[in-house]
């Protein structure tokens, strides 16, 4: 704002505000103030003056005072002694007796483009460009070595001698004379450098004895103490992001105390690298100093970014209380036992009545209900869709929140599976009175040209509920799941007689008319028993559903394996709802065909191939980017050269490299889109495989949940942590614990690092082995107690899958008979029911 204020703070009593007489002077200088320093800046006198740095001007003022009759009658004035108008935008400045001059201080200003401008009081001395400067860093002057120390944009500490700066080529001279070209010492050479690997916030140079001085550099994550020659004396890694620092004194020989403020409103005091004191501040300090105010030594002055100035000191008021001596008495252990039991009973009763945490009321603080509209929106809310020629519908979802108590800032977040999209997914509510009801509405539509892995959405509300023990509130989360209609992503289609992928689901009840199960997906027919129905997804793929007229089977078929999932799941859900309405509770589905692992493995290989391709493209893009920057540096050197030189086709090479970088970036984006679609298809296929395994082995809901946790651990796939290595680790853990064949397998140690594998053969082997162990009667659980040798053999003379690499090599040609690559298989003879606990010792 351009205000310059000078304070002389006085101690005040607790609760009193700031005193008016603490402000000695306030002047509006109009221009923003970057930095303020005090030194001997006026020629002919050694009195201290005030230097104020603006963005385009350096002003030097004298501050004087006139005594009044009373203390608050004193008057202070500020007078401009001289000013320098700067040709370049200033960043910061430092001062000192450059070159060893006596009785006066010189000023060095660093511009935003990396130029050092030196002023000898009222006159301008010279200007020098720092080599390779991109962005300015903090600047400090070391009087002991007569050098300037800064941190460049290369993240290294650099030191330049003043003598080298003074005799280097003048930055204002555009052409060099022949004498300067032939002369020595004209080029600006750095004295020493030290790479610290991070940007610096501040530099401070201290010397508490004549023998040595130290250079302190405050980085973004560490602070460093350096010697005069640039060697590291010590460094300290900081736990919090720092905001300012100050090395202020040396208490013992060879150590230095440092104040460091951070963005957690904390002030830490270090003795070298040892934390000696930590204190809380009411604000984030951006500057800290130590001074002596009104004979009180060691006053810590902190300033916040909003102008809050605070003077404080470390320490505590001493307590003069001394505990009286306790008279010794003999211990009666019987009485102590009785007293201990009484106290334990009191504690137990309190815990029963109240509990450590506040008891949750039977009635929830907040009720969340979701209603999905049965009809499409009259005007579709779908925008910027990528489906093609189909008209993309949208459906309205209403979420109603009803509170029982006063709740503030309840946040509602709604999630659906991509490529489904919401018109709005974040809402904030204020329930200022109890028993209020709020309803929000939004629309859901399909954005991409592929099917989502699930039609289930989730509405999550997070809020805080105040309690007696925690007035700020206890964070709580309540969620409500909802199911979107199938017609949102699917249209009635023409049934297909042939398909590449087929599944048959067996039931224990007579077949149901598909028209009653899927109203709206079949044309009106005289025959109510419609046994064939076609579905067409908005992306273009088709699925056909057939119901057997004589047997209790349903067949789902499609050209794409992953497209079977949604229709199969929807069929089972609607069958269960249909029989529940009829009052039939023993309805069950089963799967007796071969597990379609080969089709599943093809999707895994395609997804893994896209991941490998993405890595190669990113490496190639990185190489081309390095080449592009190298050519840029070469061209910049040629353009800066005083004598024109031929470009030697560098411009052509730059243009070609630029086109390669753009093409590679487009290829990386396209591969990322393909990888995301492949991961969505892989999740759909994974859901289908888990469903078939559950129907095949009649797994309980808990066991299906364990399978889902193992096969679907990630909601998002990245290059750093991918689906293949995560699932392989989870399945390996199951094979090592609850599905282990022997105690020797339980003793195997799994790798603690998840790295991208070389290929998918190990993962496919483990998935096949998991199915084989389940086929032999293994059961899934989270404890290792149920793991035991299993001896169950499947009926029908199926060949087992080898458990070791040696056995695998011996019968490699025969190991796939259990899970053959049949597209469709119907077992006429029902499979005998096998207890999942047979052969498993508890």
PyMOL commands that set and color helices and strands:
alter all, ss='L'
color gray80, all
select helices_A, chain A and resi 20-22+71-73+98-100+162-167+178-182+333-353+486-488+514-517+561-581+597-640+650-697+701-711+723-736+743-746+761-775+784-786+805-810+812-814
alter helices_A, ss='H'
color red, helices_A
select strands_A, chain A and resi 3-7+23-28+33-39+49-54+57-66+75-85+90-96+106-111+115-120+123-129+139-142+147-151+156-161+192-195+200-206+214-219+222-226+232-237+242-249+257-262+266-271+274-280+285-293+296-304+309-312+366-376+394-403+407-415+420-422+426-431+437-446+456-465+474-483+490-493+501-507+532-537+542-547+553-558+589-590
alter strands_A, ss='S'
color yellow, strands_A
deselect
rebuild
show_as cartoon
